[in-house]
Amino acid sequence: MRRQVMRQKDLFEEAVREALVPEEMQAELVTQLALLMFALIDVIETEVHDEQDRR
């Protein structure tokens, strides 16, 4: 029996398809990621401000 050879590109594409998020969830995930980023920016700005006030 002949063994099927799978190229590395094919393996990668198969792995990506399995990891994709369904379209229904994408908008919610983008919203949550944006909120997380804004929160992180606020925390960093607060920390920078606190560091500058300790002189």
N, C-alpha and C positions, 0 to 999 in steps of 0.2 A: 504494500500500500504506500502510495506516495504522500509524503508529508507536505502540508501547505506551509509555505514560507510567508511570514507576516513581516512587512517592513516596519521600521521604527516609527515612521510617520503615521501609519495605520494604527499602531498601538496608542500613539499620542491622541489622535483624533477620537478613538474609542473612549479613552479615559476622559477627555474633555466633554464628550456627549453625556457621559454618566454624571459628571459633576455640575452640569448646567442647572440653573435655577428655573423653575417653571415661570412663564411670563406673568402669570397671575400674582406671583410673589415679588417680582422685580421692583415694581413701583414702591411697595411697602419697604423693601430692603433699602432702596435708595433714600427714601425719606428717613428711615432710622439711622442710616449712615451719616446723612447730612446733620441730623440732630446731634449725633455723637461727636461729629467734628466741631460743631459750634460750641458744644459743652467743653470739649477739650481746649479749644481756643480761649474760652473764658477762664478756665482753670490756669492755663499758662500765663495769660495776661495778669491775673490776680497774683500769681506767684512772682512774676517779674515786678509788679508794683510793690508787693510786700518786701521783696529783697531790696528795693531802692529806698524804702522808708526806714530801714534799720540803721542808717548812718548815724 
